[in-house]
Amino acid sequence: MSRLKVAVLFGGRSGEHEVSLVSGASVAGALSERHDVIPILVDRQGRWLLQPAPKPEGGEPVFLVPSPDEHGALRRLADASVVSRPDVYFPVLHGTFGEDGTVQGLFDLAAVPYAGSGVAASAAAMDKELMKALFTAAGVPQTPYRVLRSRQDPAREDAVREMGLPVFVKPANLGSSVGVSKVKTAAELGPALDLAFAYDRKVVVEAGVKENRELEISILGNDDPQASVPGEIRPDREFYDYDSKYSPESRTELLIPAPLEPAVEAEVRRLGVEAFRAVDAGGYARVDFLLDRADGKILVNEINTIPGFTSISMFPKLWGASGVPYPELLARIVDLALERHAERSRLRTDYRA
């Protein structure tokens, strides 16, 4: 099979820009073993910059025309001349304007193959309110929660009264634990809301599980998704925050595979697939869980449709432990992108009685 041209988009207009830079470089390096990689930095202003190799800044401004007639052509912003025609687009854009369905909508308008979930699944998985509503409809177990739409929302008092402390306060549309706080006293609620509302117009308040184990699983597939072995995270601090995930000084332990009873492992894998299907995800995703030590309940925390792809990220590590090495994993994701695109291309866009 000839080498495909794969455009890797990384960076982005979100609070997860720095993480995406590292993920993008990692993905581009591994994909280059089997494909020709076209690195595209999306800077903090949203500009697309074509680069010879992934780096945090610089590049030639380019754009993708949202028209099927263009066949996915990348054009120079300076004179609109074609600079490349990627076969597949691979967004590694964590957070808003990348993981939330926006760039997926552009790819759909351009009728180009792209890795990962489509518009609806990306938007639903990114917005914790929508995600949790879909989990509820599908019968996926999760912690109690409330959604606040302003700093002064009167429901904030109801949330604490009904759920008790501790609670977690999170922006509804962000990941990598950016803007997340664990609230253990009433005095901590106000500052936690200020931080979360700095990143989003909606905030989710979740009940804390006082004694829990944090588990993660990786999913791969389209209509027949498969689950990896589960992994366990043992944070080096009170909860798995941004520094615990990405700081070089982090002493967080990643146990792969997680030490679980066979029945618990099987249930985690089953629920991971159910969560994937609940939001109609495609290609790949990571599902995070809480295992309540007190009663053994397995609770789905969230699904990430563009999980971290850094060298220390759980998504590729879990598949590595499941017998799928990193380059093969990325090649499969590209194949799944082409498969899903072929399915979409066969759908009718006209009406005939």
MARTI-683733 format. One record per residue (C-alpha): x, y, z; residue in three letters. Coordinates in steps of 0.2 Angstrom, whole numbers, plus 5000, padded with zeros to 4 digits. Example, Ala and Ser with C-alpha at 12.3 -4.5 7.8 and 13.67 -1.06 7.14 Angstrom:
BEGIN
506249785039ala;506849955036ser;
***
This chain:
BEGIN
500050005000met;500750174995ser;501150305009arg;499650415013leu;499850605016lys;499150635034val;498950815040ala;499250825059val;498350975067leu;499051025084phe;499051165096gly;497351255095gly;496351395103arg;496151315120ser;496851305138gly;497551135132glu;498651215119his;500351165127glu;499750985130val;499250975112ser;500951035106leu;501750885114val;500350765108ser;500550825090gly;502350805090ala;502250625096ser;500850575084val;501750655069ala;503350565074gly;502550395075ala;501450415060leu;503050455049ser;503550275050glu;502150225038arg;501450385031his;502050555025asp;501550685038val;501050865035ile;501250955052pro;500051105054ile;500151205070leu;498551295075val;499151445085asp;498251525099arg;497351645087gln;496751495077gly;497851525062arg;498451365052trp;500251365050leu;501051235039leu;502751175046gln;504151055040pro;504150975057ala;503151005072pro;503651155083lys;502851275095pro;502851425083glu;503051475065gly;502551415048gly;501751465032glu;499951515034pro;498751395025val;496851355025phe;495651225020leu;494151275009val;492551195015pro;492051124998ser;492050944992pro;492651014975asp;494351054983glu;494650874987his;495450925004gly;496751044996ala;497751155008leu;498051325000arg;499251465005arg;498451615013leu;499551725003ala;499051684986asp;497751534987ala;498951424978ser;498851234982val;500251184994val;499651004997ser;498250884996arg;498250775012pro;497350605010asp;496850615029val;496650745042tyr;497150695060phe;496650825073pro;497650815089val;496750975096leu;496350945114his;494951055121gly;493851195113thr;493951235094phe;494651055091gly;493950925101glu;492150995102asp;491550965084gly;492051135077thr;493551075066val;492550915063gln;491251015055gly;492451095043leu;493150925038phe;491350865035asp;490951025024leu;492650985014ala;492150805013ala;493850745018val;494250595029pro;494750635047tyr;495250535062ala;494150515077gly;492350555081ser;491150665071gly;490350825075val;488950765086ala;489950645096ala;491350775098ser;490250905104ala;489250795116ala;490850715123ala;491650885125met;490150965134asp;490050885151lys;488150925153glu;487750845136leu;488850695139met;488150665156lys;486350675149ala;486750545136leu;487550435149phe;485950445159thr;484950405144ala;486050255141ala;485950195159gly;487850225161val;488150245180pro;488950405186gln;489150525201thr;487750645205pro;488050815197tyr;487250995195arg;487551115181val;487751305185leu;487651435172arg;488251585181ser;489351625197arg;487751675206gln;486651535200asp;485551485215pro;485751305211ala;487551315218arg;486851305236glu;485651165231asp;487151065224ala;488151075240val;486651035251arg;486050885241glu;487750815237met;488750865252gly;490650895252leu;491850865244pro;491250915227val;492250945211phe;491951105201val;492451095183lys;492251195167pro;490951105156ala;491951115140asn;493851085144leu;494950945148gly;496650905156ser;495950955173ser;496151135167val;495051245179gly;494651105190val;494551115209ser;494150995223lys;493051095236val;493151025254lys;492451175263thr;491051295260ala;492351435259ala;493251355244glu;491651355233leu;491751535228gly;493551535222pro;493251365213ala;491751435204leu;492751595199asp;494151485192leu;492951375182ala;491951515175phe;493551595169ala;493551455156tyr;491751425152asp;489951495153arg;489451325161lys;490151245176val;489851065182val;489851025201val;490050835204glu;489850745220ala;491550675226gly;491850495229val;492850505246lys;493750345244glu;494050295226asn;495150215213arg;495450305196glu;495350185181leu;495550225163glu;495250115147ile;495550145129ser;494250115115ile;494650085097leu;493450055082gly;491950125073asn;490350015074asp;491249875083asp;492249965096pro;493549865106gln;494149905124ala;495949895130ser;496549825146val;496149945160pro;497450055169gly;497450135186glu;498050305191ile;498750335208arg;498950525209pro;500450605219asp;499250725226arg;497450745232glu;496750725214phe;497350695197tyr;497550885192asp;498550965178tyr;500250955186asp;499950775192ser;499650735174lys;501050835165tyr;502350905176ser;504050825175pro;504150825194glu;502550725195ser;502650565205arg;500950495199thr;500950305197glu;500150225181leu;499750045184leu;499549945168ile;498649835168pro;497649885183ala;497649755197pro;495749715196leu;494749555199glu;494249475183pro;492349525185ala;492849705189val;493949715174glu;492649645162ala;491349765169glu;492549915166val;492849855148arg;490949835145arg;490550005152leu;491950085142gly;491150025126val;489450075132glu;490050255136ala;490850255118phe;489150205110arg;488150325121ala;488950475113val;489050385096asp;490950405096ala;492050345082gly;493850295079gly;494550305096tyr;494250375113ala;494750355132arg;493550325145val;493850375164asp;493150285179phe;492950295198leu;492950135207leu;492150165224asp;493150075237arg;491650075250ala;490349985239asp;491349925224gly;490250035212lys;491050075195ile;490550255190leu;491050325173val;491850495175asn;491950555157glu;492450505139ile;493850595129asn;493650585110thr;495450665108ile;496450595123pro;498250635126gly;499550565115phe;501050615124thr;502450485128ser;501650465145ile;499850465140ser;498750325146met;497850305129phe;499350235119pro;500050145135lys;498450045137leu;498449985119trp;500349945120gly;499949835135ala;498549755125ser;499749705111gly;499549855099val;501149955098pro;501150145095tyr;501450155076pro;500150015073glu;498950105084leu;499050265074leu;498950165058ala;497350085064arg;496650255068ile;497050315050val;496150155043asp;494650185054leu;494550365047ala;494550305029leu;493250175034glu;492050305042arg;492350425027his;491850285015ala;490250255024glu;489850435024arg;490150455006ser;488950315002arg;487450405010leu;486250494999arg;486150684999thr;484650704988asp;482850644989tyr;481950544976arg;480250464979ala;
***
